[in-house]
Amino acid sequence: MADDSLHLLIELTAKARDVAARALAQSRAAEQQVINQLRALDQYQQEYRQNLQLELAKDGMSPSALTNYRGFLQSLEDAVERAQKSLERHRKQVAHHQIAWMAQWRKVSAIEALLSRRAEQAQVRAGRLEQRHTDELASQLRRRAATFPSSIDSSH
């Protein structure tokens, strides 16, 4: 594969990696939002239970008020359960996006490493070619010196 093709491939895979990174960031943000909602629901549920305990201990409570409290607590528990399920889905989504981002990152790194190795090999080949050229020149000078010793001596 030509270096130009590899550069294009790096560009394309880098874009895919960036898209995967944005998806990962978005799924992490969504996960954090659900965590915050769950904390808020938990805190609200605890406060509401404490209020119920205080009301019961203070003056007692009418059966209808107690039914309302319990109904509201049940709806809070349902909301907490839904938030926990949502959090689990978001965590799976984060894990999926993490794997996708890492795969794209590895692709870019592998292609960059290949391109780097090719550049190093080209440098080695260029160095060898230059050394060969230098050796040929030195050999020609030695042959010329052996063939025409006086012409080289007179130039110095």
C-alpha positions as CSV (number, residue, x, y, z in Angstrom):
1,M,0.0,0.0,0.0
2,A,1.4,3.4,-0.9
3,D,2.2,6.0,1.7
4,D,-0.5,8.3,0.3
5,S,-3.0,5.6,0.8
6,L,-1.9,5.0,4.3
7,H,-2.1,8.7,5.1
8,L,-5.7,8.7,3.8
9,L,-6.5,5.5,5.8
10,I,-5.0,7.2,8.9
11,E,-7.2,10.2,8.3
12,L,-10.3,8.1,7.8
13,T,-9.7,5.9,10.8
14,A,-8.8,8.9,12.9
15,K,-12.2,10.4,12.0
16,A,-13.9,7.2,13.0
17,R,-11.9,7.2,16.3
18,D,-13.0,10.8,17.0
19,V,-16.7,9.8,16.3
20,A,-16.3,6.9,18.6
21,A,-14.8,9.2,21.3
22,R,-17.7,11.6,21.0
23,A,-20.2,8.8,21.3
24,L,-18.3,7.5,24.4
25,A,-18.3,11.0,25.9
26,Q,-22.1,11.4,25.2
27,S,-22.9,8.0,26.7
28,R,-20.8,8.8,29.8
29,A,-22.6,12.2,30.2
30,A,-25.9,10.4,29.9
31,E,-24.8,7.8,32.5
32,Q,-23.8,10.6,34.9
33,Q,-27.1,12.3,34.4
34,V,-28.9,9.1,35.4
35,I,-26.6,8.7,38.4
36,N,-27.5,12.3,39.5
37,Q,-31.2,11.5,39.0
38,L,-30.9,8.4,41.0
39,R,-29.1,10.2,43.8
40,A,-31.8,12.9,43.9
41,L,-34.6,10.3,43.9
42,D,-32.9,8.4,46.7
43,Q,-32.4,11.5,48.8
44,Y,-36.0,12.6,48.2
45,Q,-37.3,9.2,49.1
46,Q,-35.2,9.2,52.4
47,E,-36.6,12.7,53.2
48,Y,-40.1,11.7,52.5
49,R,-39.8,8.6,54.7
50,Q,-38.4,10.7,57.5
51,N,-41.3,13.1,57.2
52,L,-43.7,10.2,57.4
53,Q,-42.0,8.9,60.5
54,L,-42.1,12.4,62.1
55,E,-45.8,12.8,61.2
56,L,-46.7,9.4,62.6
57,A,-44.7,10.0,65.8
58,K,-46.0,13.5,66.4
59,D,-49.8,13.4,66.0
60,G,-50.6,10.2,64.2
61,M,-52.1,10.3,60.8
62,S,-55.5,9.8,59.2
63,P,-55.9,6.6,57.2
64,S,-56.3,8.6,53.9
65,A,-53.2,10.7,54.6
66,L,-51.2,7.5,55.4
67,T,-52.5,5.9,52.2
68,N,-51.4,9.0,50.2
69,Y,-47.9,8.9,51.8
70,R,-47.6,5.2,51.1
71,G,-48.8,5.6,47.5
72,F,-46.3,8.4,46.9
73,L,-43.5,6.3,48.5
74,Q,-44.4,3.5,46.2
75,S,-44.2,5.8,43.2
76,L,-40.8,7.0,44.4
77,E,-39.6,3.4,44.7
78,D,-40.9,2.7,41.2
79,A,-39.0,5.7,39.9
80,V,-35.8,4.6,41.7
81,E,-36.2,1.1,40.1
82,R,-36.7,2.6,36.6
83,A,-33.6,4.8,37.2
84,Q,-31.5,1.8,38.3
85,K,-32.5,-0.1,35.1
86,S,-31.7,3.0,33.0
87,L,-28.4,3.3,34.7
88,E,-27.6,-0.4,33.9
89,R,-28.5,0.2,30.3
90,H,-26.3,3.3,30.2
91,R,-23.4,1.5,31.8
92,K,-23.7,-1.2,29.1
93,Q,-23.8,1.5,26.4
94,V,-20.7,3.1,27.9
95,A,-18.8,-0.2,27.9
96,H,-19.8,-0.8,24.3
97,H,-18.7,2.7,23.2
98,Q,-15.4,2.2,25.2
99,I,-14.7,-1.0,23.3
100,A,-15.5,0.7,19.9
101,W,-13.3,3.7,20.7
102,M,-10.4,1.5,21.8
103,A,-10.7,-0.6,18.6
104,Q,-10.6,2.6,16.4
105,W,-7.7,3.9,18.5
106,R,-5.8,0.6,17.9
107,K,-6.4,0.8,14.1
108,V,-5.0,4.4,13.9
109,S,-2.0,3.4,16.1
110,A,-1.3,0.3,13.9
111,I,-1.4,2.2,10.7
112,E,0.7,5.0,12.1
113,A,3.2,2.4,13.3
114,L,3.3,0.8,9.8
115,L,3.9,4.2,8.2
116,S,6.6,4.9,10.7
117,R,8.3,1.6,10.0
118,R,8.1,2.3,6.3
119,A,9.7,5.7,6.8
120,E,12.5,4.2,8.8
121,Q,13.1,1.5,6.2
122,A,13.2,4.2,3.5
123,Q,15.8,6.1,5.5
124,V,17.9,2.9,5.9
125,R,17.6,2.2,2.2
126,A,18.6,5.9,1.4
127,G,21.5,5.6,3.8
128,R,22.7,2.4,2.2
129,L,22.3,3.9,-1.3
130,E,24.3,6.9,-0.2
131,Q,27.0,4.7,1.3
132,R,27.1,2.6,-1.9
133,H,27.5,5.8,-3.9
134,T,30.2,7.1,-1.6
135,D,32.0,3.7,-1.8
136,E,31.8,3.8,-5.6
137,L,33.2,7.3,-5.8
138,A,36.0,6.3,-3.4
139,S,36.7,3.2,-5.5
140,Q,36.8,5.3,-8.7
141,L,39.2,7.7,-7.1
142,R,41.5,4.8,-6.0
143,R,41.4,3.3,-9.5
144,R,42.2,6.7,-11.0
145,A,45.0,7.2,-8.5
146,A,46.4,3.8,-9.4
147,T,46.1,4.5,-13.1
148,F,47.2,8.1,-13.0
149,P,49.3,8.6,-9.9
150,S,51.0,11.7,-11.2
151,S,47.9,13.6,-12.0
152,I,46.4,13.2,-8.5
153,D,49.8,14.0,-6.9
154,S,50.2,17.2,-9.0
155,S,46.8,18.5,-8.0
156,H,47.7,18.8,-4.3
